[in-house]
Amino acid sequence: MRDEFPVLPPPFSEGIYPCSQCHASMEINRNKRILNEHTSIKLQHAEAMRWCLDCHNPENRNKLRLYNGELIDFGRSYLLCGECHGNVFRDWKAGIHGKR
């Protein structure tokens, strides 16, 4: 699939990408908890209702997981955002939100 809307990759300020370099050898822990290992990665999006593995693929942390199970690269994260934020996604595709 062609990349319709190129976006910048997420800012991995800790130098920890690709994620699976560490997570591939770890047991998957789906319990919501404080992430002491990643001090600069903080969930700031519906944090009372969401957890990292709601969007990140637990088996391959270098991918995001859509509701239908499709795995996507971080550069196509807008598809994941659009699953919950359809109206904003529609406007974003039209350029109203500046594709950010």
C-alpha positions as CSV (number, residue, x, y, z in Angstrom):
1,M,0.0,0.0,0.0
2,R,1.3,3.4,-1.0
3,D,2.0,5.9,1.8
4,E,-0.8,8.4,1.2
5,F,0.1,10.9,4.0
6,P,3.8,10.8,4.9
7,V,4.3,11.7,8.6
8,L,7.4,12.0,10.7
9,P,8.2,9.1,12.9
10,P,7.6,9.5,16.6
11,P,10.3,11.2,18.6
12,F,12.0,8.4,20.4
13,S,14.1,10.7,22.5
14,E,15.5,7.8,24.6
15,G,17.1,6.2,21.6
16,I,15.1,3.1,22.2
17,Y,13.7,2.4,18.7
18,P,13.2,-0.2,17.4
19,C,11.2,-1.3,20.4
20,S,11.5,-5.0,19.8
21,Q,15.2,-4.9,20.4
22,C,14.4,-5.2,24.1
23,H,10.7,-6.3,24.1
24,A,11.2,-9.4,21.9
25,S,12.9,-11.2,24.8
26,M,10.4,-10.0,27.5
27,E,7.3,-11.7,28.6
28,I,4.2,-9.8,27.5
29,N,2.6,-8.0,30.5
30,R,-0.8,-6.6,29.7
31,N,-1.4,-5.2,33.2
32,K,-1.7,-1.4,33.4
33,R,1.2,0.0,35.5
34,I,3.7,2.8,35.9
35,L,6.4,2.4,33.4
36,N,9.6,3.0,35.4
37,E,11.7,1.8,32.5
38,H,10.6,4.6,30.1
39,T,10.8,7.8,32.0
40,S,10.1,10.0,29.0
41,I,7.3,7.9,27.5
42,K,4.1,8.9,29.2
43,L,0.6,8.0,28.1
44,Q,-1.1,11.3,27.7
45,H,-4.1,10.3,25.8
46,A,-7.2,9.0,27.7
47,E,-4.8,7.6,30.3
48,A,-7.6,6.6,32.6
49,M,-9.1,4.4,29.9
50,R,-6.2,3.4,27.7
51,W,-3.0,1.3,28.0
52,C,0.0,1.0,25.7
53,L,-1.1,-2.4,24.3
54,D,-4.4,-1.0,23.2
55,C,-2.6,0.4,20.2
56,H,0.9,-1.2,20.2
57,N,1.2,-4.7,19.0
58,P,2.3,-6.9,21.9
59,E,4.1,-9.4,19.8
60,N,6.0,-6.9,17.6
61,R,6.4,-3.6,19.4
62,N,7.8,-2.0,16.2
63,K,4.2,-2.0,14.8
64,L,0.9,-0.6,15.8
65,R,-2.3,-2.7,15.7
66,L,-5.5,-1.6,14.1
67,Y,-8.9,-2.8,15.5
68,N,-9.1,-5.4,12.8
69,G,-5.7,-6.8,13.7
70,E,-3.8,-5.3,10.8
71,L,-0.3,-4.3,11.7
72,I,1.0,-0.9,10.5
73,D,4.2,1.1,10.8
74,F,4.4,4.2,13.0
75,G,4.6,6.3,9.9
76,R,0.9,5.3,9.2
77,S,-0.3,6.0,12.8
78,Y,-3.0,8.3,11.4
79,L,-4.9,5.2,10.5
80,L,-4.9,4.1,14.1
81,C,-5.9,7.6,15.3
82,G,-8.8,7.6,12.8
83,E,-10.4,4.5,14.3
84,C,-11.5,6.5,17.3
85,H,-11.3,10.1,15.9
86,G,-13.1,9.7,12.6
87,N,-14.2,13.3,12.2
88,V,-10.8,14.7,13.1
89,F,-9.2,12.2,10.8
90,R,-11.4,13.2,7.9
91,D,-10.5,16.9,8.5
92,W,-6.8,16.0,8.9
93,K,-6.8,14.2,5.5
94,A,-8.3,17.4,4.0
95,G,-5.5,19.5,5.5
96,I,-7.6,21.3,8.1
97,H,-5.4,20.0,11.0
98,G,-2.1,20.5,9.2
99,K,-1.3,16.8,9.1
100,R,0.2,16.7,12.6
